[in-house]
Amino acid sequence: MSSLDALEECKRRRKTDVDRYYQTVLLTIGLKDFFDNGNFGCRFVSAEPRFKEIESNKEIFPDIVLQYNNDDYGILCEIKTSLPAIDFFLLEELKQLELYSSKVVGWDTPAKEVLDHDLVLLCHALDSDRIVERIKEWTSEGKLKVTKNLCVVEWSIVESLKFDQKDVFLIRPRLGETRCTALNDHLRKNIKIDVDHLFAKYEKCKFVRKEPPLEYMMNQLWSSIFPAMHEITEDFACSIDEILKTTYEYFIPWSGLQGEYSQVRTRWIKKSMKAFCDIDVAKKIEDRPDSYTILYGKQIRKDVSEYFVEKLCRKILRESRKRPITEALEEAQRRLAEFD
Amino acid sequence: MIGKRLPATIGMIINQYSEAFLKRSRGCIRIVALISEVSFEELIDEELPELEKIEVRSKKKIYAEDGFALWNYTVSRKVRNERIEGSFLALQVGSFVFIITGHRPPFVRKCIMYIAKQLHPDIMVAYITAEEIYEILKNFSKVMEIELLYSKYVAKKVFGERDTSVGFARAPYTEAFRKARDARPRLWIDSIRGFAEDESQTDFRLSREGHLNYYKGNFEQYYEHILIPIKEYCSRRLKIFEKRGRRETIDRELRPLLIRYDTKVFEDPFVRKQLVAVVGGYNSCNFSVIHKGNPHVYINIVDRMDNSAFSLRTYGSDSLIIAPQVKASKASLMRFSKHLIDNFLEGTISDFKV
């Protein structure tokens, strides 16, 4: 692959990641609305609450939690923005379902428990064929041990005359079922969620718990948060705390079972600030901890999403060229050995 | 101030100023409608000296009573090796300023519009829609009791592509609008030159830019029946753009705007893609394309003139939503909506109830 092709491929992938993250946030909002407004015996409990797996005492954060049958039973839903192309990493990602298969607490019941629960894995339609195939293969080979009912569901945004030319999320079952017959019935008929009506909520809820792609976070800071922090288009100094406070003010928290929590994490902001420094649109202030000068007066390309992606891809490719080939090979061999 | 009659002294002075220009061959009076919520005089006094290459050569206050103020300015600007100089009258009525000059288009473009652009957001450039031009002409024809004909018009199609009428017509102005409406693809009148059937005292050109040129007639008739309606239409629009930023709302609520088009324009994937190009052509902005036309388009925009920020999203197949972010000034929303009319399509703007 020529360096130009590599750059284009890198840009394409990173742009897809940004888009997929955006769609995932919309989907989470849409599903919340769907379950909130529907009356079919399966109620939406929370988006991204903190649960605990009893055996290992590990914290888990399912994307959506549903309860049914008078709260005796529950469903943990996991939404996958994009899944790794390499099987080794895909299996690692799906191992999360093993953790969800154990007894978990955190449900919206007095004892924080339910009698039993099922799992729903939502993945993008472009990933679904491969996911279904691999899950079947790995569960039969014992590489993936999912002991609960698992239902794999695909989602995509489509525009169709059938739906009055509207953009809709089309959610369809691909593998397995839950024990909630009402949900199964809805899935069989395909769940349709009007995307247009989600925009107002999206403006206030732009993140899910999963860390956003770097460029997505950078875009949000550049286009929504920095303009809120400084009246005019010129360089200004700010700290991570100040940025965080502004995000708290304008991106409302998701309501979780354990109280409200913020959408944006300090860690994400720190990463973005480092990336801004790497591409020369911010400078670290040496004598002030966690403080930066944002070079907001700097004339950069109008299309900042394209600018950020291109600069970061160039940096990644430059660094990968510097890395000794033997080191990369060794790492690949080690990981493949682990997989086998 | 709407509806308040123009003092006779002001009318007389402007007519005197105009006379010499109108006598010239192809002479005309050009009027540009601007919006300035602070005193235009103060703005010019305070801000203009800070601008490079433009200076006020002379300034004279002519009238300042009853909410009307009239000044005469002479300004000069160096553009490359050329010096452009000219005079204009500035008539401030409430928050509107009508700049009146008899000088040629380069003076309007390179001096007057340059000042307006440099003083944004304190000064906003007014605009009207094709539908509003139609209403103004209808009313003008009625109250002046004249048969209003058109000689030429410029219409625009989607993406601001121009379509100029060929030749010199002599037909009712309504015919021009009918032609534009019936054209496929549909056109929007961008400017039209109208005159009275008896070719007496009415001959003018009115554009969506809010520019009025008149070749015959007196200032009062145009002020009463064209400039005041422009002011009213723009005031209504400004009211829609007021207090949209989330910092200005209780609980940081969102106050989006809906722009509805009269065709299902976004059914065509090409149009959705081109919308991104239209945003790319917006001066002094940064934008991030988050979702590009599959099927909807979602773009974050920062207006670098005053750091206003908003999201733009296609909504259904016939509408756009502008979702203002933390800060979104009315000057910025006015500028952006004008950009969409000039370079995309004319639609109806309204409040969107969340």
Interface residues (C-beta under 8 A of the other chain):
Chain A: V18 D19 Y22 Q23 I157 V158 E159 Q165 K166 D167 V195 D196 F199 A200 E203 K204 Y216 N219 Q220 W222 S223 S224 I225 P227 A228 H230 E231 I232 T233 T246 E249 Y250 I252 I300 K302 D303 V304 S305 E306
Chain B: R246 R247 R252 L254 P256 K264 E267 G280 C285 N286 F287 S288 V289 I290 H291 K292 N294 P295 H296 Y298 N300 I301 V302 R304 M305 D306 N307 S308 A309 S311 R313 Y315 G316 S317 I321 A323 Q325 V326 K327 V354
